[in-house]
Amino acid sequence: MSISLNIATGYVDIAILNILRREFPELLKLPSLLTHSYYVLMIGSVSKEAFEKYIEAQKGV
């Protein structure tokens, strides 16, 4: 059986949200905790600086 990366990250996101909302009920008041984006990096394909620039750019999303 194979599963695509976006499906796998979706399952992880759901699991994390369930744990966080169970531990911190006040989070239930928020409409969303996670974005629909994810970043995949193959070692050696992108510099550390490029990765850090991408992460910084995502903070405003």
PDBQT receptor file of N, H, CA, C and O in Angstrom, charges set to zero:
ATOM      1  N   MET A   1       0.849  -1.185   0.000  1.00  0.00    +0.000 N 
ATOM      2  CA  MET A   1       0.000   0.000   0.000  1.00  0.00    +0.000 C 
ATOM      3  C   MET A   1       0.887   1.237   0.000  1.00  0.00    +0.000 C 
ATOM      4  O   MET A   1       1.856   1.319   0.754  1.00  0.00    +0.000 OA
ATOM      5  N   SER A   2       0.553   2.179  -0.836  1.00  0.00    +0.000 N 
ATOM      6  H   SER A   2      -0.235   2.113  -1.449  1.00  0.00    +0.000 HD
ATOM      7  CA  SER A   2       1.293   3.442  -0.836  1.00  0.00    +0.000 C 
ATOM      8  C   SER A   2       0.330   4.573  -0.511  1.00  0.00    +0.000 C 
ATOM      9  O   SER A   2      -0.875   4.478  -0.747  1.00  0.00    +0.000 OA
ATOM     10  N   ILE A   3       0.879   5.625   0.028  1.00  0.00    +0.000 N 
ATOM     11  H   ILE A   3       1.858   5.702   0.220  1.00  0.00    +0.000 HD
ATOM     12  CA  ILE A   3       0.071   6.775   0.419  1.00  0.00    +0.000 C 
ATOM     13  C   ILE A   3       0.846   8.034   0.027  1.00  0.00    +0.000 C 
ATOM     14  O   ILE A   3       2.066   8.095   0.179  1.00  0.00    +0.000 OA
ATOM     15  N   SER A   4       0.138   9.015  -0.469  1.00  0.00    +0.000 N 
ATOM     16  H   SER A   4      -0.853   8.965  -0.593  1.00  0.00    +0.000 HD
ATOM     17  CA  SER A   4       0.816  10.240  -0.895  1.00  0.00    +0.000 C 
ATOM     18  C   SER A   4       1.231  11.067   0.321  1.00  0.00    +0.000 C 
ATOM     19  O   SER A   4       0.670  10.933   1.408  1.00  0.00    +0.000 OA
ATOM     20  N   LEU A   5       2.215  11.911   0.109  1.00  0.00    +0.000 N 
ATOM     21  H   LEU A   5       2.670  12.020  -0.775  1.00  0.00    +0.000 HD
ATOM     22  CA  LEU A   5       2.742  12.723   1.196  1.00  0.00    +0.000 C 
ATOM     23  C   LEU A   5       1.688  13.658   1.772  1.00  0.00    +0.000 C 
ATOM     24  O   LEU A   5       1.620  13.836   2.988  1.00  0.00    +0.000 OA
ATOM     25  N   ASN A   6       0.866  14.256   0.916  1.00  0.00    +0.000 N 
ATOM     26  H   ASN A   6       0.921  14.111  -0.072  1.00  0.00    +0.000 HD
ATOM     27  CA  ASN A   6      -0.138  15.189   1.441  1.00  0.00    +0.000 C 
ATOM     28  C   ASN A   6      -1.192  14.476   2.285  1.00  0.00    +0.000 C 
ATOM     29  O   ASN A   6      -1.696  15.053   3.249  1.00  0.00    +0.000 OA
ATOM     30  N   ILE A   7      -1.532  13.241   1.943  1.00  0.00    +0.000 N 
ATOM     31  H   ILE A   7      -1.123  12.773   1.160  1.00  0.00    +0.000 HD
ATOM     32  CA  ILE A   7      -2.474  12.468   2.762  1.00  0.00    +0.000 C 
ATOM     33  C   ILE A   7      -1.828  12.122   4.103  1.00  0.00    +0.000 C 
ATOM     34  O   ILE A   7      -2.463  12.240   5.151  1.00  0.00    +0.000 OA
ATOM     35  N   ALA A   8      -0.577  11.700   4.067  1.00  0.00    +0.000 N 
ATOM     36  H   ALA A   8      -0.061  11.605   3.216  1.00  0.00    +0.000 HD
ATOM     37  CA  ALA A   8       0.134  11.346   5.300  1.00  0.00    +0.000 C 
ATOM     38  C   ALA A   8       0.251  12.545   6.233  1.00  0.00    +0.000 C 
ATOM     39  O   ALA A   8       0.027  12.415   7.437  1.00  0.00    +0.000 OA
ATOM     40  N   THR A   9       0.600  13.713   5.693  1.00  0.00    +0.000 N 
ATOM     41  H   THR A   9       0.782  13.819   4.716  1.00  0.00    +0.000 HD
ATOM     42  CA  THR A   9       0.711  14.893   6.549  1.00  0.00    +0.000 C 
ATOM     43  C   THR A   9      -0.658  15.303   7.090  1.00  0.00    +0.000 C 
ATOM     44  O   THR A   9      -0.755  15.832   8.197  1.00  0.00    +0.000 OA
ATOM     45  N   GLY A  10      -1.699  15.064   6.324  1.00  0.00    +0.000 N 
ATOM     46  H   GLY A  10      -1.620  14.634   5.425  1.00  0.00    +0.000 HD
ATOM     47  CA  GLY A  10      -3.051  15.336   6.815  1.00  0.00    +0.000 C 
ATOM     48  C   GLY A  10      -3.401  14.482   8.017  1.00  0.00    +0.000 C 
ATOM     49  O   GLY A  10      -3.995  14.974   8.977  1.00  0.00    +0.000 OA
ATOM     50  N   TYR A  11      -3.039  13.206   7.975  1.00  0.00    +0.000 N 
ATOM     51  H   TYR A  11      -2.557  12.807   7.195  1.00  0.00    +0.000 HD
ATOM     52  CA  TYR A  11      -3.278  12.315   9.115  1.00  0.00    +0.000 C 
ATOM     53  C   TYR A  11      -2.499  12.772  10.346  1.00  0.00    +0.000 C 
ATOM     54  O   TYR A  11      -3.018  12.752  11.463  1.00  0.00    +0.000 OA
ATOM     55  N   VAL A  12      -1.262  13.179  10.134  1.00  0.00    +0.000 N 
ATOM     56  H   VAL A  12      -0.841  13.195   9.227  1.00  0.00    +0.000 HD
ATOM     57  CA  VAL A  12      -0.444  13.667  11.250  1.00  0.00    +0.000 C 
ATOM     58  C   VAL A  12      -1.057  14.941  11.820  1.00  0.00    +0.000 C 
ATOM     59  O   VAL A  12      -1.140  15.093  13.039  1.00  0.00    +0.000 OA
ATOM     60  N   ASP A  13      -1.485  15.855  10.960  1.00  0.00    +0.000 N 
ATOM     61  H   ASP A  13      -1.417  15.732   9.970  1.00  0.00    +0.000 HD
ATOM     62  CA  ASP A  13      -2.115  17.095  11.413  1.00  0.00    +0.000 C 
ATOM     63  C   ASP A  13      -3.344  16.814  12.267  1.00  0.00    +0.000 C 
ATOM     64  O   ASP A  13      -3.519  17.424  13.322  1.00  0.00    +0.000 OA
ATOM     65  N   ILE A  14      -4.187  15.907  11.824  1.00  0.00    +0.000 N 
ATOM     66  H   ILE A  14      -4.045  15.411  10.967  1.00  0.00    +0.000 HD
ATOM     67  CA  ILE A  14      -5.404  15.569  12.569  1.00  0.00    +0.000 C 
ATOM     68  C   ILE A  14      -5.051  14.999  13.932  1.00  0.00    +0.000 C 
ATOM     69  O   ILE A  14      -5.667  15.358  14.936  1.00  0.00    +0.000 OA
ATOM     70  N   ALA A  15      -4.072  14.120  13.974  1.00  0.00    +0.000 N 
ATOM     71  H   ALA A  15      -3.572  13.828  13.158  1.00  0.00    +0.000 HD
ATOM     72  CA  ALA A  15      -3.657  13.528  15.247  1.00  0.00    +0.000 C 
ATOM     73  C   ALA A  15      -3.127  14.596  16.198  1.00  0.00    +0.000 C 
ATOM     74  O   ALA A  15      -3.458  14.601  17.383  1.00  0.00    +0.000 OA
ATOM     75  N   ILE A  16      -2.307  15.495  15.676  1.00  0.00    +0.000 N 
ATOM     76  H   ILE A  16      -2.038  15.491  14.713  1.00  0.00    +0.000 HD
ATOM     77  CA  ILE A  16      -1.753  16.569  16.507  1.00  0.00    +0.000 C 
ATOM     78  C   ILE A  16      -2.862  17.482  17.018  1.00  0.00    +0.000 C 
ATOM     79  O   ILE A  16      -2.874  17.845  18.194  1.00  0.00    +0.000 OA
ATOM     80  N   LEU A  17      -3.791  17.854  16.144  1.00  0.00    +0.000 N 
ATOM     81  H   LEU A  17      -3.781  17.558  15.189  1.00  0.00    +0.000 HD
ATOM     82  CA  LEU A  17      -4.904  18.713  16.564  1.00  0.00    +0.000 C 
ATOM     83  C   LEU A  17      -5.733  18.062  17.658  1.00  0.00    +0.000 C 
ATOM     84  O   LEU A  17      -6.104  18.720  18.629  1.00  0.00    +0.000 OA
ATOM     85  N   ASN A  18      -6.025  16.782  17.512  1.00  0.00    +0.000 N 
ATOM     86  H   ASN A  18      -5.724  16.247  16.722  1.00  0.00    +0.000 HD
ATOM     87  CA  ASN A  18      -6.809  16.085  18.528  1.00  0.00    +0.000 C 
ATOM     88  C   ASN A  18      -6.106  16.087  19.875  1.00  0.00    +0.000 C 
ATOM     89  O   ASN A  18      -6.742  16.302  20.907  1.00  0.00    +0.000 OA
ATOM     90  N   ILE A  19      -4.810  15.852  19.875  1.00  0.00    +0.000 N 
ATOM     91  H   ILE A  19      -4.293  15.677  19.037  1.00  0.00    +0.000 HD
ATOM     92  CA  ILE A  19      -4.046  15.864  21.127  1.00  0.00    +0.000 C 
ATOM     93  C   ILE A  19      -4.032  17.261  21.737  1.00  0.00    +0.000 C 
ATOM     94  O   ILE A  19      -4.282  17.422  22.931  1.00  0.00    +0.000 OA
ATOM     95  N   LEU A  20      -3.742  18.269  20.921  1.00  0.00    +0.000 N 
ATOM     96  H   LEU A  20      -3.540  18.138  19.950  1.00  0.00    +0.000 HD
ATOM     97  CA  LEU A  20      -3.685  19.638  21.432  1.00  0.00    +0.000 C 
ATOM     98  C   LEU A  20      -5.027  20.092  21.987  1.00  0.00    +0.000 C 
ATOM     99  O   LEU A  20      -5.083  20.707  23.052  1.00  0.00    +0.000 OA
ATOM    100  N   ARG A  21      -6.087  19.799  21.285  1.00  0.00    +0.000 N 
ATOM    101  H   ARG A  21      -6.041  19.299  20.420  1.00  0.00    +0.000 HD
ATOM    102  CA  ARG A  21      -7.410  20.243  21.743  1.00  0.00    +0.000 C 
ATOM    103  C   ARG A  21      -7.874  19.479  22.977  1.00  0.00    +0.000 C 
ATOM    104  O   ARG A  21      -8.638  20.011  23.783  1.00  0.00    +0.000 OA
ATOM    105  N   ARG A  22      -7.422  18.246  23.131  1.00  0.00    +0.000 N 
ATOM    106  H   ARG A  22      -6.801  17.815  22.476  1.00  0.00    +0.000 HD
ATOM    107  CA  ARG A  22      -7.737  17.484  24.340  1.00  0.00    +0.000 C 
ATOM    108  C   ARG A  22      -6.977  18.067  25.533  1.00  0.00    +0.000 C 
ATOM    109  O   ARG A  22      -7.533  18.193  26.624  1.00  0.00    +0.000 OA
ATOM    110  N   GLU A  23      -5.724  18.417  25.327  1.00  0.00    +0.000 N 
ATOM    111  H   GLU A  23      -5.273  18.315  24.440  1.00  0.00    +0.000 HD
ATOM    112  CA  GLU A  23      -4.889  18.956  26.403  1.00  0.00    +0.000 C 
ATOM    113  C   GLU A  23      -5.216  20.409  26.730  1.00  0.00    +0.000 C 
ATOM    114  O   GLU A  23      -5.085  20.836  27.878  1.00  0.00    +0.000 OA
ATOM    115  N   PHE A  24      -5.640  21.165  25.726  1.00  0.00    +0.000 N 
ATOM    116  H   PHE A  24      -5.746  20.819  24.794  1.00  0.00    +0.000 HD
ATOM    117  CA  PHE A  24      -5.904  22.593  25.887  1.00  0.00    +0.000 C 
ATOM    118  C   PHE A  24      -7.288  22.920  25.328  1.00  0.00    +0.000 C 
ATOM    119  O   PHE A  24      -7.396  23.370  24.188  1.00  0.00    +0.000 OA
ATOM    120  N   PRO A  25      -8.352  22.702  26.112  1.00  0.00    +0.000 N 
ATOM    121  CA  PRO A  25      -9.723  22.903  25.624  1.00  0.00    +0.000 C 
ATOM    122  C   PRO A  25      -9.999  24.310  25.093  1.00  0.00    +0.000 C 
ATOM    123  O   PRO A  25     -10.891  24.490  24.263  1.00  0.00    +0.000 OA
ATOM    124  N   GLU A  26      -9.258  25.293  25.554  1.00  0.00    +0.000 N 
ATOM    125  H   GLU A  26      -8.534  25.147  26.228  1.00  0.00    +0.000 HD
ATOM    126  CA  GLU A  26      -9.475  26.663  25.071  1.00  0.00    +0.000 C 
ATOM    127  C   GLU A  26      -9.178  26.793  23.580  1.00  0.00    +0.000 C 
ATOM    128  O   GLU A  26      -9.632  27.739  22.936  1.00  0.00    +0.000 OA
ATOM    129  N   LEU A  27      -8.429  25.864  23.038  1.00  0.00    +0.000 N 
ATOM    130  H   LEU A  27      -8.060  25.095  23.561  1.00  0.00    +0.000 HD
ATOM    131  CA  LEU A  27      -8.133  25.886  21.604  1.00  0.00    +0.000 C 
ATOM    132  C   LEU A  27      -9.360  25.562  20.756  1.00  0.00    +0.000 C 
ATOM    133  O   LEU A  27      -9.379  25.842  19.557  1.00  0.00    +0.000 OA
ATOM    134  N   LEU A  28     -10.379  24.975  21.372  1.00  0.00    +0.000 N 
ATOM    135  H   LEU A  28     -10.363  24.747  22.346  1.00  0.00    +0.000 HD
ATOM    136  CA  LEU A  28     -11.610  24.665  20.638  1.00  0.00    +0.000 C 
ATOM    137  C   LEU A  28     -12.301  25.928  20.135  1.00  0.00    +0.000 C 
ATOM    138  O   LEU A  28     -13.083  25.874  19.186  1.00  0.00    +0.000 OA
ATOM    139  N   LYS A  29     -12.016  27.057  20.765  1.00  0.00    +0.000 N 
ATOM    140  H   LYS A  29     -11.380  27.101  21.536  1.00  0.00    +0.000 HD
ATOM    141  CA  LYS A  29     -12.632  28.323  20.364  1.00  0.00    +0.000 C 
ATOM    142  C   LYS A  29     -12.028  28.884  19.079  1.00  0.00    +0.000 C 
ATOM    143  O   LYS A  29     -12.642  29.714  18.409  1.00  0.00    +0.000 OA
ATOM    144  N   LEU A  30     -10.838  28.433  18.743  1.00  0.00    +0.000 N 
ATOM    145  H   LEU A  30     -10.339  27.758  19.287  1.00  0.00    +0.000 HD
ATOM    146  CA  LEU A  30     -10.156  28.936  17.548  1.00  0.00    +0.000 C 
ATOM    147  C   LEU A  30     -10.660  28.223  16.302  1.00  0.00    +0.000 C 
ATOM    148  O   LEU A  30     -10.934  27.024  16.344  1.00  0.00    +0.000 OA
ATOM    149  N   PRO A  31     -10.785  28.945  15.195  1.00  0.00    +0.000 N 
ATOM    150  CA  PRO A  31     -11.276  28.315  13.967  1.00  0.00    +0.000 C 
ATOM    151  C   PRO A  31     -10.281  27.326  13.365  1.00  0.00    +0.000 C 
ATOM    152  O   PRO A  31     -10.683  26.320  12.780  1.00  0.00    +0.000 OA
ATOM    153  N   SER A  32      -8.987  27.606  13.505  1.00  0.00    +0.000 N 
ATOM    154  H   SER A  32      -8.661  28.423  13.980  1.00  0.00    +0.000 HD
ATOM    155  CA  SER A  32      -7.983  26.727  12.908  1.00  0.00    +0.000 C 
ATOM    156  C   SER A  32      -6.653  26.932  13.614  1.00  0.00    +0.000 C 
ATOM    157  O   SER A  32      -6.331  28.037  14.052  1.00  0.00    +0.000 OA
ATOM    158  N   LEU A  33      -5.892  25.862  13.717  1.00  0.00    +0.000 N 
ATOM    159  H   LEU A  33      -6.154  24.964  13.361  1.00  0.00    +0.000 HD
ATOM    160  CA  LEU A  33      -4.569  25.951  14.329  1.00  0.00    +0.000 C 
ATOM    161  C   LEU A  33      -3.447  25.748  13.326  1.00  0.00    +0.000 C 
ATOM    162  O   LEU A  33      -2.332  26.226  13.533  1.00  0.00    +0.000 OA
ATOM    163  N   LEU A  34      -3.731  25.048  12.251  1.00  0.00    +0.000 N 
ATOM    164  H   LEU A  34      -4.637  24.659  12.083  1.00  0.00    +0.000 HD
ATOM    165  CA  LEU A  34      -2.699  24.695  11.281  1.00  0.00    +0.000 C 
ATOM    166  C   LEU A  34      -3.015  25.272   9.910  1.00  0.00    +0.000 C 
ATOM    167  O   LEU A  34      -4.173  25.538   9.587  1.00  0.00    +0.000 OA
ATOM    168  N   THR A  35      -1.984  25.460   9.118  1.00  0.00    +0.000 N 
ATOM    169  H   THR A  35      -1.044  25.245   9.381  1.00  0.00    +0.000 HD
ATOM    170  CA  THR A  35      -2.184  25.870   7.733  1.00  0.00    +0.000 C 
ATOM    171  C   THR A  35      -2.274  24.624   6.864  1.00  0.00    +0.000 C 
ATOM    172  O   THR A  35      -2.007  23.515   7.328  1.00  0.00    +0.000 OA
ATOM    173  N   HIS A  36      -2.643  24.803   5.628  1.00  0.00    +0.000 N 
ATOM    174  H   HIS A  36      -2.861  25.703   5.251  1.00  0.00    +0.000 HD
ATOM    175  CA  HIS A  36      -2.742  23.681   4.700  1.00  0.00    +0.000 C 
ATOM    176  C   HIS A  36      -1.447  23.467   3.926  1.00  0.00    +0.000 C 
ATOM    177  O   HIS A  36      -1.418  22.709   2.956  1.00  0.00    +0.000 OA
ATOM    178  N   SER A  37      -0.384  24.128   4.350  1.00  0.00    +0.000 N 
ATOM    179  H   SER A  37      -0.408  24.743   5.138  1.00  0.00    +0.000 HD
ATOM    180  CA  SER A  37       0.881  23.984   3.629  1.00  0.00    +0.000 C 
ATOM    181  C   SER A  37       1.848  23.096   4.400  1.00  0.00    +0.000 C 
ATOM    182  O   SER A  37       1.749  22.941   5.617  1.00  0.00    +0.000 OA
ATOM    183  N   TYR A  38       2.757  22.534   3.675  1.00  0.00    +0.000 N 
ATOM    184  H   TYR A  38       2.837  22.660   2.686  1.00  0.00    +0.000 HD
ATOM    185  CA  TYR A  38       3.843  21.777   4.284  1.00  0.00    +0.000 C 
ATOM    186  C   TYR A  38       5.058  21.921   3.397  1.00  0.00    +0.000 C 
ATOM    187  O   TYR A  38       4.950  22.292   2.228  1.00  0.00    +0.000 OA
ATOM    188  N   TYR A  39       6.198  21.629   3.950  1.00  0.00    +0.000 N 
ATOM    189  H   TYR A  39       6.286  21.327   4.899  1.00  0.00    +0.000 HD
ATOM    190  CA  TYR A  39       7.457  21.821   3.222  1.00  0.00    +0.000 C 
ATOM    191  C   TYR A  39       8.241  20.521   3.259  1.00  0.00    +0.000 C 
ATOM    192  O   TYR A  39       8.443  19.936   4.323  1.00  0.00    +0.000 OA
ATOM    193  N   VAL A  40       8.676  20.077   2.101  1.00  0.00    +0.000 N 
ATOM    194  H   VAL A  40       8.512  20.552   1.236  1.00  0.00    +0.000 HD
ATOM    195  CA  VAL A  40       9.477  18.863   1.998  1.00  0.00    +0.000 C 
ATOM    196  C   VAL A  40      10.854  19.263   1.505  1.00  0.00    +0.000 C 
ATOM    197  O   VAL A  40      10.988  19.980   0.513  1.00  0.00    +0.000 OA
ATOM    198  N   LEU A  41      11.870  18.798   2.201  1.00  0.00    +0.000 N 
ATOM    199  H   LEU A  41      11.762  18.215   3.006  1.00  0.00    +0.000 HD
ATOM    200  CA  LEU A  41      13.239  19.136   1.839  1.00  0.00    +0.000 C 
ATOM    201  C   LEU A  41      14.036  17.862   1.656  1.00  0.00    +0.000 C 
ATOM    202  O   LEU A  41      14.106  17.022   2.554  1.00  0.00    +0.000 OA
ATOM    203  N   MET A  42      14.628  17.729   0.499  1.00  0.00    +0.000 N 
ATOM    204  H   MET A  42      14.572  18.411  -0.229  1.00  0.00    +0.000 HD
ATOM    205  CA  MET A  42      15.538  16.613   0.265  1.00  0.00    +0.000 C 
ATOM    206  C   MET A  42      16.932  17.110   0.615  1.00  0.00    +0.000 C 
ATOM    207  O   MET A  42      17.380  18.135   0.103  1.00  0.00    +0.000 OA
ATOM    208  N   ILE A  43      17.597  16.400   1.467  1.00  0.00    +0.000 N 
ATOM    209  H   ILE A  43      17.233  15.567   1.883  1.00  0.00    +0.000 HD
ATOM    210  CA  ILE A  43      18.912  16.825   1.932  1.00  0.00    +0.000 C 
ATOM    211  C   ILE A  43      19.838  17.058   0.750  1.00  0.00    +0.000 C 
ATOM    212  O   ILE A  43      19.977  16.212  -0.132  1.00  0.00    +0.000 OA
ATOM    213  N   GLY A  44      20.460  18.216   0.754  1.00  0.00    +0.000 N 
ATOM    214  H   GLY A  44      20.346  18.904   1.471  1.00  0.00    +0.000 HD
ATOM    215  CA  GLY A  44      21.404  18.553  -0.295  1.00  0.00    +0.000 C 
ATOM    216  C   GLY A  44      20.790  19.309  -1.459  1.00  0.00    +0.000 C 
ATOM    217  O   GLY A  44      21.522  19.842  -2.293  1.00  0.00    +0.000 OA
ATOM    218  N   SER A  45      19.476  19.369  -1.540  1.00  0.00    +0.000 N 
ATOM    219  H   SER A  45      18.881  18.935  -0.863  1.00  0.00    +0.000 HD
ATOM    220  CA  SER A  45      18.859  20.027  -2.684  1.00  0.00    +0.000 C 
ATOM    221  C   SER A  45      18.638  21.520  -2.472  1.00  0.00    +0.000 C 
ATOM    222  O   SER A  45      18.521  22.271  -3.440  1.00  0.00    +0.000 OA
ATOM    223  N   VAL A  46      18.580  21.957  -1.220  1.00  0.00    +0.000 N 
ATOM    224  H   VAL A  46      18.675  21.347  -0.433  1.00  0.00    +0.000 HD
ATOM    225  CA  VAL A  46      18.315  23.357  -0.912  1.00  0.00    +0.000 C 
ATOM    226  C   VAL A  46      19.262  23.777   0.207  1.00  0.00    +0.000 C 
ATOM    227  O   VAL A  46      19.528  23.010   1.133  1.00  0.00    +0.000 OA
ATOM    228  N   SER A  47      19.754  24.977   0.111  1.00  0.00    +0.000 N 
ATOM    229  H   SER A  47      19.538  25.600  -0.641  1.00  0.00    +0.000 HD
ATOM    230  CA  SER A  47      20.665  25.460   1.151  1.00  0.00    +0.000 C 
ATOM    231  C   SER A  47      19.901  25.753   2.438  1.00  0.00    +0.000 C 
ATOM    232  O   SER A  47      18.689  25.964   2.426  1.00  0.00    +0.000 OA
ATOM    233  N   LYS A  48      20.621  25.760   3.521  1.00  0.00    +0.000 N 
ATOM    234  H   LYS A  48      21.607  25.588   3.530  1.00  0.00    +0.000 HD
ATOM    235  CA  LYS A  48      20.031  26.094   4.812  1.00  0.00    +0.000 C 
ATOM    236  C   LYS A  48      19.430  27.495   4.765  1.00  0.00    +0.000 C 
ATOM    237  O   LYS A  48      18.364  27.734   5.331  1.00  0.00    +0.000 OA
ATOM    238  N   GLU A  49      20.105  28.413   4.096  1.00  0.00    +0.000 N 
ATOM    239  H   GLU A  49      20.971  28.219   3.636  1.00  0.00    +0.000 HD
ATOM    240  CA  GLU A  49      19.625  29.791   3.998  1.00  0.00    +0.000 C 
ATOM    241  C   GLU A  49      18.294  29.863   3.246  1.00  0.00    +0.000 C 
ATOM    242  O   GLU A  49      17.393  30.603   3.644  1.00  0.00    +0.000 OA
ATOM    243  N   ALA A  50      18.173  29.104   2.172  1.00  0.00    +0.000 N 
ATOM    244  H   ALA A  50      18.904  28.503   1.849  1.00  0.00    +0.000 HD
ATOM    245  CA  ALA A  50      16.920  29.088   1.408  1.00  0.00    +0.000 C 
ATOM    246  C   ALA A  50      15.789  28.519   2.253  1.00  0.00    +0.000 C 
ATOM    247  O   ALA A  50      14.666  29.021   2.213  1.00  0.00    +0.000 OA
ATOM    248  N   PHE A  51      16.083  27.479   3.012  1.00  0.00    +0.000 N 
ATOM    249  H   PHE A  51      16.995  27.071   3.045  1.00  0.00    +0.000 HD
ATOM    250  CA  PHE A  51      15.082  26.878   3.893  1.00  0.00    +0.000 C 
ATOM    251  C   PHE A  51      14.645  27.882   4.956  1.00  0.00    +0.000 C 
ATOM    252  O   PHE A  51      13.449  28.041   5.199  1.00  0.00    +0.000 OA
ATOM    253  N   GLU A  52      15.589  28.553   5.585  1.00  0.00    +0.000 N 
ATOM    254  H   GLU A  52      16.561  28.424   5.387  1.00  0.00    +0.000 HD
ATOM    255  CA  GLU A  52      15.260  29.537   6.615  1.00  0.00    +0.000 C 
ATOM    256  C   GLU A  52      14.452  30.697   6.039  1.00  0.00    +0.000 C 
ATOM    257  O   GLU A  52      13.537  31.201   6.690  1.00  0.00    +0.000 OA
ATOM    258  N   LYS A  53      14.785  31.118   4.830  1.00  0.00    +0.000 N 
ATOM    259  H   LYS A  53      15.528  30.708   4.301  1.00  0.00    +0.000 HD
ATOM    260  CA  LYS A  53      14.033  32.192   4.167  1.00  0.00    +0.000 C 
ATOM    261  C   LYS A  53      12.586  31.759   3.929  1.00  0.00    +0.000 C 
ATOM    262  O   LYS A  53      11.663  32.549   4.126  1.00  0.00    +0.000 OA
ATOM    263  N   TYR A  54      12.385  30.521   3.509  1.00  0.00    +0.000 N 
ATOM    264  H   TYR A  54      13.135  29.879   3.349  1.00  0.00    +0.000 HD
ATOM    265  CA  TYR A  54      11.037  30.004   3.294  1.00  0.00    +0.000 C 
ATOM    266  C   TYR A  54      10.254  30.002   4.604  1.00  0.00    +0.000 C 
ATOM    267  O   TYR A  54       9.106  30.445   4.640  1.00  0.00    +0.000 OA
ATOM    268  N   ILE A  55      10.860  29.512   5.670  1.00  0.00    +0.000 N 
ATOM    269  H   ILE A  55      11.792  29.152   5.641  1.00  0.00    +0.000 HD
ATOM    270  CA  ILE A  55      10.181  29.450   6.974  1.00  0.00    +0.000 C 
ATOM    271  C   ILE A  55       9.805  30.854   7.438  1.00  0.00    +0.000 C 
ATOM    272  O   ILE A  55       8.688  31.065   7.910  1.00  0.00    +0.000 OA
ATOM    273  N   GLU A  56      10.707  31.804   7.315  1.00  0.00    +0.000 N 
ATOM    274  H   GLU A  56      11.614  31.632   6.932  1.00  0.00    +0.000 HD
ATOM    275  CA  GLU A  56      10.410  33.183   7.708  1.00  0.00    +0.000 C 
ATOM    276  C   GLU A  56       9.245  33.750   6.902  1.00  0.00    +0.000 C 
ATOM    277  O   GLU A  56       8.396  34.452   7.450  1.00  0.00    +0.000 OA
ATOM    278  N   ALA A  57       9.201  33.453   5.622  1.00  0.00    +0.000 N 
ATOM    279  H   ALA A  57       9.890  32.882   5.177  1.00  0.00    +0.000 HD
ATOM    280  CA  ALA A  57       8.121  33.947   4.763  1.00  0.00    +0.000 C 
ATOM    281  C   ALA A  57       6.774  33.360   5.167  1.00  0.00    +0.000 C 
ATOM    282  O   ALA A  57       5.743  34.001   4.966  1.00  0.00    +0.000 OA
ATOM    283  N   GLN A  58       6.762  32.154   5.731  1.00  0.00    +0.000 N 
ATOM    284  H   GLN A  58       7.600  31.633   5.894  1.00  0.00    +0.000 HD
ATOM    285  CA  GLN A  58       5.518  31.503   6.122  1.00  0.00    +0.000 C 
ATOM    286  C   GLN A  58       4.932  32.085   7.400  1.00  0.00    +0.000 C 
ATOM    287  O   GLN A  58       3.747  31.890   7.670  1.00  0.00    +0.000 OA
ATOM    288  N   LYS A  59       5.712  32.778   8.177  1.00  0.00    +0.000 N 
ATOM    289  H   LYS A  59       6.675  32.936   7.958  1.00  0.00    +0.000 HD
ATOM    290  CA  LYS A  59       5.229  33.333   9.443  1.00  0.00    +0.000 C 
ATOM    291  C   LYS A  59       4.118  34.350   9.249  1.00  0.00    +0.000 C 
ATOM    292  O   LYS A  59       3.299  34.540  10.149  1.00  0.00    +0.000 OA
ATOM    293  N   GLY A  60       4.069  35.002   8.106  1.00  0.00    +0.000 N 
ATOM    294  H   GLY A  60       4.733  34.847   7.375  1.00  0.00    +0.000 HD
ATOM    295  CA  GLY A  60       3.031  35.989   7.848  1.00  0.00    +0.000 C 
ATOM    296  C   GLY A  60       1.773  35.406   7.232  1.00  0.00    +0.000 C 
ATOM    297  O   GLY A  60       0.801  36.128   7.010  1.00  0.00    +0.000 OA
ATOM    298  N   VAL A  61       1.778  34.103   6.950  1.00  0.00    +0.000 N 
ATOM    299  H   VAL A  61       2.568  33.516   7.130  1.00  0.00    +0.000 HD
ATOM    300  CA  VAL A  61       0.642  33.464   6.270  1.00  0.00    +0.000 C 
ATOM    301  C   VAL A  61      -0.455  33.186   7.254  1.00  0.00    +0.000 C 
ATOM    302  O   VAL A  61      -1.498  32.651   6.880  1.00  0.00    +0.000 OA
TER     303      VAL A  61
